[in-house]
Amino acid sequence: MIKRVMLPAVAGIAGLILSVTGCQAALAQVAPSAAAYDNGIRVIQADLGASAFDPATGQQAWVFGDATQISGKSVVSGYGYPHSEFATEVPGSAVFIPQHGPYGYGWQQVPNWPDGTYFWGGGLVADHGSLWLYGQRIRGASPFTVTGDYVARFSARTLAFEGITALPGWRAARPVRFLDHRHARRAEDGRHRLGALGS
């Protein structure tokens, strides 16, 4: 009786251990280390990075903010630098491939407005064959003014820019300066609204 109960129990435990060990080994092969991601993402030096899985291509789509270097080369000139650049990554590879853009230094994905304002993307969503990039329309550099919230639409398959739309409900623009730790702490405490920072 003991053999009949113990043998399946031992086999079950051994199977569980092998299963867990196999999963750990598989995860170790699939998930690169944090250092590998740190190294891979440096292909675009920018102030922001956001991503979404793109079912149309099976890749992770990444958007970056204001870039200063791409693939080790400076993209800064006397006229400024590109905003809202794309890179793709095969999920779990930590290999980032910058995607050329038709605007701004050959990397920018959204055209600037004729008045010199530009789009600064901050959040990416993939849905029904489109990539949606949420962000702000910006005037100036430092200080800068946020003049409205917008969403830019791209083809999920080709990453081609398809248009941009103002989001309703935007209040009057206010100048914003780069945040320091005091502003961030006050924002976390809820004493200041984001639109009032630096004003």
N, C-alpha and C positions, 0 to 999 in steps of 0.2 A: 504494500500500500504506500509506504514512504517513497519507494522508488518511482511508483506511478505518479505521485504528486510532485516529488522533487525534480525529477528529470525534466518534465515540461516547464517547471518554474525556472530552473537553471538555464534551460535552452531559451526561454523567453527573455530572461535578464541578459544573457549573452547576446541575443539578437538585438535587444534594445541598445546595449553598449556599442555593438558594431554599427547599428543604425545612426546613433548620435555621432560616433567617430567618423562615419562616412559623410554625414551632413557637415561636420566641422571641416573635413578635408575639402568637400565640394565648395563650401563657403570661402575657404582660404584661397581656392583657385579662382572663384568668381569675383570676390570683393577685394579690390586692391587696397593697400594700406593707405592711411591718411597721408603719409609722406608722398605716396605715388600721386594722390589727387592734388596735393599742394604743388608738386612739380608739374603735373600735367596742365593744371589750370593757369599756370604762369604764362602760357602761350599768349594770353591777352592780359596785359597789365591795365586794370581799370578799377574804378571805385565802387562797382556793384557787380554782382553776379546772381542770376536767377535761372532756374531751369524747369522744364516740364518734359515728360515722356511724350514723344510724338508718334502715335500709332501709325500714321501714314508712312513713316520711314523706318520705324522700329528703332529709332535713335533717341537719345536725350538731346533736346534742343536747349541751348544756353544763350542768354542775352547778357550783355555787359554794358555798363554805363559809359562814362567818359574815359576813353582809352588813351594811354600815353605810349604804349609799345604793343606791337603785334608781331609774333614770331621773332622776337628779339630785335626788332627794328623800330625806331622812333616814328610815331605818326603825328607828332606835334610840329606845327609850323607857326609862322607869324600870324596866320589866320585862325588858329585854334587847333582843335583835335576832333576826331569823330565821336559821335554819341550813338548808343544803341547798336552795338556790333553783335553778330551771331557766331557761335561755334557749335559744332555737333560732336557728340561722343557716343560711341557704341556703349550701351549700358554695361557698367562694370569694368570698363577698359582703362579708365583714367587717361585716355588719349583724346585730346581736344583738337579739333580741326577747324581753324578760323574760316568763316565763309565770307568771300568777297561781297561787298555791297555796292550798289550803283550810285551811292551818294557819299559825300564827305570823305575824301582821302581814299576812296576805293574800298572802304570797310563799313561805312554807315549804312544802316538798313532803312531809315526813314528820312525823307527829304526835309530840309529846313524850310520854314515859311518864308515868303518873300520879304517880310519885315525884319528878318534876321533872328527871329525866335526859333527855338529848336525843341525837339521832342527828346525827353530823357526817360527811357523805359525803366520800369521797376519790377514788374511781375508778369509772368508768362503762363498762359493756359492753352492747352491743346484740346480742341473740341470740334467734331463734325467736319473734318477736313481743313480746318483753319487753325492757325496759331494766333492768339490774341495777346497783344503786349500792352499792358496798362502802364500809364505814366503821366508825366506833366509836360505842359508847354512852358518853356523857360525863356526869360529875357535876361541877358547879361551873364556875367561869370561870378564875380564876388564883389559886392553882394549881388545876388540874383533875385529875380522876381518870378514866382510861379503865377502864370496867367490863366491856368485852367487845367482840368483833368481830361485826359484823352485816352482812347483805345485805338491802337493800330492793328490792322488785320493783315495776315500773311497767308499764303498758300502753305498748308502743312507739308505738302509733297515737295515743293520747289523752294520754299522760303521766300518767294517773291512778294514784295510789298503790294498790297491790294487796296489800301485806303486807310484813312484815319477819321475818327469821329469824336467830336467833343461830347463829354459826359455831362448830363444836366445837373443843375444844382450847385454850380460853382459860385462861391462868393467873391467879393472884390479881392483883387490881388494885393499881396503885401510883400515888401522886401524881406528876404531871408538871408542870413549870413551863415557861413559854415558853422556847424554845431561844435561846441566844446563839451567837456564832461559836465559842466554846470547846467547847460541847457538840457542835455540828455537826462540828467538826474531829475530836473524839474518836470520834464515831460513824463518821466516814469511815475513821478509822484502825482500826476494829474493836475498840477497847479497851472499848467499852461497848455493851451491847445497847440497842435503842431503848427498851424498857420500863424501863431503869434510868436514863435521862437525867433529870437534875434531882433525883434522889432522894438 
